[in-house]
Amino acid sequence: MLHLTLRQLKVFESVARNLSFSRAAEDLFLTQPAVSMQIKQLEDNIGLPLFEQLGKKIYLTDAGRELYHYSRAISQQLADMELALDELKGLERGKLHISVVSTAKYFAPHLLARFCQRYSGITVNLNVSNRETVLKQLSDNVIDLAIMGQPPDGLDIATDSFMENPLVIIAPPDHPLCKVRHIPVKRLEQETFLVREPGSGTRGAMERFFMAHHISINRGMETDTSEAIKQAVQAGMGLGIVSLHTAELELETKRLKILDVQDFPIMRHWHVVHRKNKRLSSVAQAFRKFLLKEAPGLMPGITGVAK
């Protein structure tokens, strides 16, 4: 008879999902040796290896794939049980598991804080990741809700827009174009742009805009954070296209300026997303309704783009 613990299965599932001991350790707030020890104990108990290493990568063995199937089913049943118990408690207690794309980290904590003030007994697990990771979390059904700019294609999801997300062109205050009004889009071909990584929602919106306007831009540095783009723009390395939410502090302190370019801003929206077949907890349902009804009014200055 196998004597497996829920802790061992939780650790195994994280390693199997990430195919990485270090990422599993980060997810579970454990040390990597602690994760390795749990997996070793699990393999000793089962009597079969669960992973094999080829070069620097690890892969599931046949036994590992079989155990992963059952461990996910067990995790889902435990999550359903926790959800049912939380619903009996109502909104006085409960947990909200939410992931946001990195650009949303500039406003999501503010909205969560207001929500938690209303329902002080709930616990929030907030994860900030790039778009690819958030989509994987949705696919793996490990979160309740996600906040992102561009809803994904191909996943069986429900999505609702709740707030405007203007994309603006930022420049250092001493850039010559800061003094020009109604800059023709074609003029941007003379500038160098600092861009987000492929797969980023901001990158995709930028590329669609320039393609629609038959504009070919010069690309300089490529980075996976809006912070790096803002810093590089301030340093004079080029122009950047970012969500207005990410640059409000720099605009207020006059470290950056928004260029007055024709057909800008690119107006997008923030969306709250969840799996269609996901049974949302009372807390998740309440937060979703909170975003749809109240988020725009709680973020003054966001919907208007001041030059």
Secondary structure as UniProt FT lines:
FT   HELIX           6..18
FT   HELIX           21..28
FT   HELIX           32..46
FT   STRAND          51..54
FT   TURN            55..56
FT   STRAND          57..60
FT   HELIX           62..89
FT   HELIX           90..92
FT   STRAND          94..101
FT   HELIX           102..106
FT   HELIX           108..118
FT   TURN            120..121
FT   STRAND          122..129
FT   HELIX           131..139
FT   TURN            140..141
FT   STRAND          145..148
FT   STRAND          157..171
FT   TURN            173..174
FT   HELIX           176..179
FT   HELIX           185..190
FT   STRAND          192..196
FT   TURN            198..199
FT   HELIX           201..212
FT   TURN            213..214
FT   STRAND          218..223
FT   HELIX           226..234
FT   TURN            235..236
FT   STRAND          239..243
FT   HELIX           244..247
FT   HELIX           248..252
FT   TURN            253..254
FT   STRAND          257..258
FT   TURN            262..263
FT   STRAND          266..275
FT   TURN            276..277
FT   HELIX           282..298
FT   TURN            300..301
//
